[in-house]
Amino acid sequence: MSALDRLIGQALRGIATLCLVALFLLLLANVVARGFQLAGFAWLDEVVQGLFAWMVFSGAAALWRENDHFRVDWLELRMGTQRSAAILGAILSLLSLAFFFAMTWYGWDLTDRSRAVTPILGFPTAAFYIAIPIFGAVMTGYTLHALFKCLQTLFTSTQPETPHDL
């Protein structure tokens, strides 16, 4: 892995972790404040929505980067050769590319058209929506990398190996 890739991985995990910690602290403060009948935070829902969006999309991109997301690998494990596993990997990468391209495109369109602001704090909702195209683009990039690895395996592999060697 390159230094840039490691930096991207740290940034993705860092964003998700910071959002999770902030969510925990805000929700804890809200529970304590309500428990002691101090006050409620009317603005809390707005901040939670934004933090949750950034946490989910950055976390998904981090998992995608590390190929650590939940997936059913039964068929991949049943493939007899490295070549057949590479073909399956290329097909799955192409399908993933189509999804991530659409997610990024429409996420950008949603962000671009968004003119609303949150009712209490006045945050632009586009600040929440921009997480979709940013992390969609990151996942698109890592999917392209996976596709190129599969294609490289297809065109350079001469001996039948197990899919675990891919």
MODELLER restraints for C-alpha pairs under 7 A, 6 or more apart:
rsr = mdl.restraints
at = mdl.atoms
rsr.add(forms.Gaussian(group=physical.xy_distance, feature=features.Distance(at['CA:9:A'], at['CA:62:A']), mean=6.17, stdev=0.5))
rsr.add(forms.Gaussian(group=physical.xy_distance, feature=features.Distance(at['CA:12:A'], at['CA:58:A']), mean=5.33, stdev=0.5))
rsr.add(forms.Gaussian(group=physical.xy_distance, feature=features.Distance(at['CA:12:A'], at['CA:59:A']), mean=6.58, stdev=0.5))
rsr.add(forms.Gaussian(group=physical.xy_distance, feature=features.Distance(at['CA:12:A'], at['CA:61:A']), mean=6.92, stdev=0.5))
rsr.add(forms.Gaussian(group=physical.xy_distance, feature=features.Distance(at['CA:12:A'], at['CA:62:A']), mean=5.39, stdev=0.5))
rsr.add(forms.Gaussian(group=physical.xy_distance, feature=features.Distance(at['CA:13:A'], at['CA:59:A']), mean=6.47, stdev=0.5))
rsr.add(forms.Gaussian(group=physical.xy_distance, feature=features.Distance(at['CA:13:A'], at['CA:62:A']), mean=6.08, stdev=0.5))
rsr.add(forms.Gaussian(group=physical.xy_distance, feature=features.Distance(at['CA:15:A'], at['CA:55:A']), mean=6.72, stdev=0.5))
rsr.add(forms.Gaussian(group=physical.xy_distance, feature=features.Distance(at['CA:15:A'], at['CA:58:A']), mean=6.52, stdev=0.5))
rsr.add(forms.Gaussian(group=physical.xy_distance, feature=features.Distance(at['CA:16:A'], at['CA:54:A']), mean=6.98, stdev=0.5))
rsr.add(forms.Gaussian(group=physical.xy_distance, feature=features.Distance(at['CA:16:A'], at['CA:55:A']), mean=4.34, stdev=0.5))
rsr.add(forms.Gaussian(group=physical.xy_distance, feature=features.Distance(at['CA:16:A'], at['CA:58:A']), mean=5.61, stdev=0.5))
rsr.add(forms.Gaussian(group=physical.xy_distance, feature=features.Distance(at['CA:16:A'], at['CA:59:A']), mean=5.33, stdev=0.5))
rsr.add(forms.Gaussian(group=physical.xy_distance, feature=features.Distance(at['CA:19:A'], at['CA:51:A']), mean=5.37, stdev=0.5))
rsr.add(forms.Gaussian(group=physical.xy_distance, feature=features.Distance(at['CA:19:A'], at['CA:55:A']), mean=5.42, stdev=0.5))
rsr.add(forms.Gaussian(group=physical.xy_distance, feature=features.Distance(at['CA:20:A'], at['CA:55:A']), mean=6.60, stdev=0.5))
rsr.add(forms.Gaussian(group=physical.xy_distance, feature=features.Distance(at['CA:23:A'], at['CA:48:A']), mean=6.41, stdev=0.5))
rsr.add(forms.Gaussian(group=physical.xy_distance, feature=features.Distance(at['CA:23:A'], at['CA:51:A']), mean=6.83, stdev=0.5))
rsr.add(forms.Gaussian(group=physical.xy_distance, feature=features.Distance(at['CA:30:A'], at['CA:40:A']), mean=6.33, stdev=0.5))
rsr.add(forms.Gaussian(group=physical.xy_distance, feature=features.Distance(at['CA:30:A'], at['CA:41:A']), mean=6.57, stdev=0.5))
rsr.add(forms.Gaussian(group=physical.xy_distance, feature=features.Distance(at['CA:33:A'], at['CA:39:A']), mean=5.56, stdev=0.5))
rsr.add(forms.Gaussian(group=physical.xy_distance, feature=features.Distance(at['CA:33:A'], at['CA:40:A']), mean=6.40, stdev=0.5))
rsr.add(forms.Gaussian(group=physical.xy_distance, feature=features.Distance(at['CA:34:A'], at['CA:40:A']), mean=5.91, stdev=0.5))
rsr.add(forms.Gaussian(group=physical.xy_distance, feature=features.Distance(at['CA:43:A'], at['CA:120:A']), mean=5.88, stdev=0.5))
rsr.add(forms.Gaussian(group=physical.xy_distance, feature=features.Distance(at['CA:43:A'], at['CA:121:A']), mean=6.52, stdev=0.5))
rsr.add(forms.Gaussian(group=physical.xy_distance, feature=features.Distance(at['CA:46:A'], at['CA:118:A']), mean=6.58, stdev=0.5))
rsr.add(forms.Gaussian(group=physical.xy_distance, feature=features.Distance(at['CA:50:A'], at['CA:128:A']), mean=4.92, stdev=0.5))
rsr.add(forms.Gaussian(group=physical.xy_distance, feature=features.Distance(at['CA:53:A'], at['CA:128:A']), mean=6.44, stdev=0.5))
rsr.add(forms.Gaussian(group=physical.xy_distance, feature=features.Distance(at['CA:53:A'], at['CA:131:A']), mean=6.86, stdev=0.5))
rsr.add(forms.Gaussian(group=physical.xy_distance, feature=features.Distance(at['CA:54:A'], at['CA:131:A']), mean=5.66, stdev=0.5))
rsr.add(forms.Gaussian(group=physical.xy_distance, feature=features.Distance(at['CA:57:A'], at['CA:131:A']), mean=6.45, stdev=0.5))
rsr.add(forms.Gaussian(group=physical.xy_distance, feature=features.Distance(at['CA:57:A'], at['CA:132:A']), mean=6.61, stdev=0.5))
rsr.add(forms.Gaussian(group=physical.xy_distance, feature=features.Distance(at['CA:57:A'], at['CA:135:A']), mean=6.00, stdev=0.5))
rsr.add(forms.Gaussian(group=physical.xy_distance, feature=features.Distance(at['CA:58:A'], at['CA:135:A']), mean=6.10, stdev=0.5))
rsr.add(forms.Gaussian(group=physical.xy_distance, feature=features.Distance(at['CA:61:A'], at['CA:135:A']), mean=5.95, stdev=0.5))
rsr.add(forms.Gaussian(group=physical.xy_distance, feature=features.Distance(at['CA:61:A'], at['CA:138:A']), mean=6.62, stdev=0.5))
rsr.add(forms.Gaussian(group=physical.xy_distance, feature=features.Distance(at['CA:61:A'], at['CA:139:A']), mean=5.60, stdev=0.5))
rsr.add(forms.Gaussian(group=physical.xy_distance, feature=features.Distance(at['CA:63:A'], at['CA:69:A']), mean=5.05, stdev=0.5))
rsr.add(forms.Gaussian(group=physical.xy_distance, feature=features.Distance(at['CA:64:A'], at['CA:139:A']), mean=6.49, stdev=0.5))
rsr.add(forms.Gaussian(group=physical.xy_distance, feature=features.Distance(at['CA:65:A'], at['CA:139:A']), mean=6.99, stdev=0.5))
rsr.add(forms.Gaussian(group=physical.xy_distance, feature=features.Distance(at['CA:65:A'], at['CA:142:A']), mean=5.99, stdev=0.5))
rsr.add(forms.Gaussian(group=physical.xy_distance, feature=features.Distance(at['CA:76:A'], at['CA:85:A']), mean=5.99, stdev=0.5))
rsr.add(forms.Gaussian(group=physical.xy_distance, feature=features.Distance(at['CA:77:A'], at['CA:163:A']), mean=6.69, stdev=0.5))
rsr.add(forms.Gaussian(group=physical.xy_distance, feature=features.Distance(at['CA:79:A'], at['CA:85:A']), mean=5.71, stdev=0.5))
rsr.add(forms.Gaussian(group=physical.xy_distance, feature=features.Distance(at['CA:79:A'], at['CA:163:A']), mean=6.42, stdev=0.5))
rsr.add(forms.Gaussian(group=physical.xy_distance, feature=features.Distance(at['CA:80:A'], at['CA:162:A']), mean=6.19, stdev=0.5))
rsr.add(forms.Gaussian(group=physical.xy_distance, feature=features.Distance(at['CA:81:A'], at['CA:160:A']), mean=5.14, stdev=0.5))
rsr.add(forms.Gaussian(group=physical.xy_distance, feature=features.Distance(at['CA:81:A'], at['CA:161:A']), mean=4.93, stdev=0.5))
rsr.add(forms.Gaussian(group=physical.xy_distance, feature=features.Distance(at['CA:81:A'], at['CA:162:A']), mean=4.78, stdev=0.5))
rsr.add(forms.Gaussian(group=physical.xy_distance, feature=features.Distance(at['CA:81:A'], at['CA:163:A']), mean=5.71, stdev=0.5))
rsr.add(forms.Gaussian(group=physical.xy_distance, feature=features.Distance(at['CA:82:A'], at['CA:160:A']), mean=6.01, stdev=0.5))
rsr.add(forms.Gaussian(group=physical.xy_distance, feature=features.Distance(at['CA:82:A'], at['CA:161:A']), mean=4.80, stdev=0.5))
rsr.add(forms.Gaussian(group=physical.xy_distance, feature=features.Distance(at['CA:82:A'], at['CA:162:A']), mean=5.02, stdev=0.5))
rsr.add(forms.Gaussian(group=physical.xy_distance, feature=features.Distance(at['CA:82:A'], at['CA:163:A']), mean=4.43, stdev=0.5))
rsr.add(forms.Gaussian(group=physical.xy_distance, feature=features.Distance(at['CA:82:A'], at['CA:165:A']), mean=6.78, stdev=0.5))
rsr.add(forms.Gaussian(group=physical.xy_distance, feature=features.Distance(at['CA:82:A'], at['CA:166:A']), mean=6.08, stdev=0.5))
rsr.add(forms.Gaussian(group=physical.xy_distance, feature=features.Distance(at['CA:83:A'], at['CA:153:A']), mean=6.93, stdev=0.5))
rsr.add(forms.Gaussian(group=physical.xy_distance, feature=features.Distance(at['CA:83:A'], at['CA:154:A']), mean=5.68, stdev=0.5))
rsr.add(forms.Gaussian(group=physical.xy_distance, feature=features.Distance(at['CA:83:A'], at['CA:157:A']), mean=6.92, stdev=0.5))
rsr.add(forms.Gaussian(group=physical.xy_distance, feature=features.Distance(at['CA:83:A'], at['CA:160:A']), mean=6.88, stdev=0.5))
rsr.add(forms.Gaussian(group=physical.xy_distance, feature=features.Distance(at['CA:85:A'], at['CA:163:A']), mean=5.36, stdev=0.5))
rsr.add(forms.Gaussian(group=physical.xy_distance, feature=features.Distance(at['CA:86:A'], at['CA:150:A']), mean=4.86, stdev=0.5))
rsr.add(forms.Gaussian(group=physical.xy_distance, feature=features.Distance(at['CA:86:A'], at['CA:153:A']), mean=6.41, stdev=0.5))
rsr.add(forms.Gaussian(group=physical.xy_distance, feature=features.Distance(at['CA:86:A'], at['CA:154:A']), mean=6.14, stdev=0.5))
rsr.add(forms.Gaussian(group=physical.xy_distance, feature=features.Distance(at['CA:89:A'], at['CA:150:A']), mean=6.15, stdev=0.5))
rsr.add(forms.Gaussian(group=physical.xy_distance, feature=features.Distance(at['CA:90:A'], at['CA:147:A']), mean=5.36, stdev=0.5))
rsr.add(forms.Gaussian(group=physical.xy_distance, feature=features.Distance(at['CA:90:A'], at['CA:150:A']), mean=5.59, stdev=0.5))
rsr.add(forms.Gaussian(group=physical.xy_distance, feature=features.Distance(at['CA:90:A'], at['CA:151:A']), mean=6.80, stdev=0.5))
rsr.add(forms.Gaussian(group=physical.xy_distance, feature=features.Distance(at['CA:93:A'], at['CA:143:A']), mean=5.95, stdev=0.5))
rsr.add(forms.Gaussian(group=physical.xy_distance, feature=features.Distance(at['CA:93:A'], at['CA:146:A']), mean=6.82, stdev=0.5))
rsr.add(forms.Gaussian(group=physical.xy_distance, feature=features.Distance(at['CA:93:A'], at['CA:147:A']), mean=5.50, stdev=0.5))
rsr.add(forms.Gaussian(group=physical.xy_distance, feature=features.Distance(at['CA:97:A'], at['CA:140:A']), mean=6.00, stdev=0.5))
rsr.add(forms.Gaussian(group=physical.xy_distance, feature=features.Distance(at['CA:97:A'], at['CA:143:A']), mean=6.37, stdev=0.5))
rsr.add(forms.Gaussian(group=physical.xy_distance, feature=features.Distance(at['CA:100:A'], at['CA:136:A']), mean=5.66, stdev=0.5))
rsr.add(forms.Gaussian(group=physical.xy_distance, feature=features.Distance(at['CA:100:A'], at['CA:139:A']), mean=6.84, stdev=0.5))
rsr.add(forms.Gaussian(group=physical.xy_distance, feature=features.Distance(at['CA:100:A'], at['CA:140:A']), mean=5.66, stdev=0.5))
rsr.add(forms.Gaussian(group=physical.xy_distance, feature=features.Distance(at['CA:101:A'], at['CA:140:A']), mean=6.72, stdev=0.5))
rsr.add(forms.Gaussian(group=physical.xy_distance, feature=features.Distance(at['CA:103:A'], at['CA:133:A']), mean=6.96, stdev=0.5))
rsr.add(forms.Gaussian(group=physical.xy_distance, feature=features.Distance(at['CA:103:A'], at['CA:136:A']), mean=6.29, stdev=0.5))
rsr.add(forms.Gaussian(group=physical.xy_distance, feature=features.Distance(at['CA:104:A'], at['CA:132:A']), mean=6.37, stdev=0.5))
rsr.add(forms.Gaussian(group=physical.xy_distance, feature=features.Distance(at['CA:104:A'], at['CA:133:A']), mean=4.19, stdev=0.5))
rsr.add(forms.Gaussian(group=physical.xy_distance, feature=features.Distance(at['CA:104:A'], at['CA:136:A']), mean=4.88, stdev=0.5))
rsr.add(forms.Gaussian(group=physical.xy_distance, feature=features.Distance(at['CA:104:A'], at['CA:137:A']), mean=6.09, stdev=0.5))
rsr.add(forms.Gaussian(group=physical.xy_distance, feature=features.Distance(at['CA:105:A'], at['CA:133:A']), mean=6.87, stdev=0.5))
rsr.add(forms.Gaussian(group=physical.xy_distance, feature=features.Distance(at['CA:107:A'], at['CA:129:A']), mean=6.92, stdev=0.5))
rsr.add(forms.Gaussian(group=physical.xy_distance, feature=features.Distance(at['CA:107:A'], at['CA:132:A']), mean=5.22, stdev=0.5))
rsr.add(forms.Gaussian(group=physical.xy_distance, feature=features.Distance(at['CA:107:A'], at['CA:133:A']), mean=5.05, stdev=0.5))
rsr.add(forms.Gaussian(group=physical.xy_distance, feature=features.Distance(at['CA:108:A'], at['CA:130:A']), mean=6.87, stdev=0.5))
rsr.add(forms.Gaussian(group=physical.xy_distance, feature=features.Distance(at['CA:108:A'], at['CA:133:A']), mean=5.30, stdev=0.5))
rsr.add(forms.Gaussian(group=physical.xy_distance, feature=features.Distance(at['CA:111:A'], at['CA:126:A']), mean=4.91, stdev=0.5))
rsr.add(forms.Gaussian(group=physical.xy_distance, feature=features.Distance(at['CA:111:A'], at['CA:129:A']), mean=5.36, stdev=0.5))
rsr.add(forms.Gaussian(group=physical.xy_distance, feature=features.Distance(at['CA:111:A'], at['CA:130:A']), mean=5.69, stdev=0.5))
rsr.add(forms.Gaussian(group=physical.xy_distance, feature=features.Distance(at['CA:114:A'], at['CA:125:A']), mean=6.69, stdev=0.5))
rsr.add(forms.Gaussian(group=physical.xy_distance, feature=features.Distance(at['CA:114:A'], at['CA:126:A']), mean=5.62, stdev=0.5))
rsr.add(forms.Gaussian(group=physical.xy_distance, feature=features.Distance(at['CA:116:A'], at['CA:124:A']), mean=6.00, stdev=0.5))
rsr.add(forms.Gaussian(group=physical.xy_distance, feature=features.Distance(at['CA:116:A'], at['CA:125:A']), mean=5.82, stdev=0.5))
rsr.add(forms.Gaussian(group=physical.xy_distance, feature=features.Distance(at['CA:117:A'], at['CA:123:A']), mean=5.13, stdev=0.5))
rsr.add(forms.Gaussian(group=physical.xy_distance, feature=features.Distance(at['CA:117:A'], at['CA:124:A']), mean=4.20, stdev=0.5))
rsr.add(forms.Gaussian(group=physical.xy_distance, feature=features.Distance(at['CA:117:A'], at['CA:125:A']), mean=5.37, stdev=0.5))
rsr.add(forms.Gaussian(group=physical.xy_distance, feature=features.Distance(at['CA:118:A'], at['CA:124:A']), mean=6.36, stdev=0.5))
rsr.add(forms.Gaussian(group=physical.xy_distance, feature=features.Distance(at['CA:118:A'], at['CA:125:A']), mean=6.44, stdev=0.5))
